[in-house]
Amino acid sequence: MPINSRDFDKSDRDPSTLLIGFLTYNYRNAYNLDELVEMMTSMGKNLAKEEVERLLASLEYGGRAESKIIDGVAYYRYSKVTGLRLI
């Protein structure tokens, strides 16, 4: 069964690229881990919570995402990169 080019392109995208793309596009909102796992699943990437947590930790380390615990729940959002950040 043939697939369209959108599905073809989507299938080989790196999960971290999908995640930062989603957070960048939705920069005004913060999402909890379950919501981000659900979003990844809807985009065809069935990842365990632990894998998404690892991706988020990597994005935080690189300054591309930030997290905050609110009412005992961790929320993540896009972090605008301002200036030069040395790691």
Secondary structure, 3 states (H helix, E strand, C coil): CCCCHHHHHHHCCCHHHHHHHHHHHCCCCCEEHHHHHHHHHHCCCCCCHHHHHHHHHHHHHCCCEEEEEECCEEEEEECCCCCCCCC
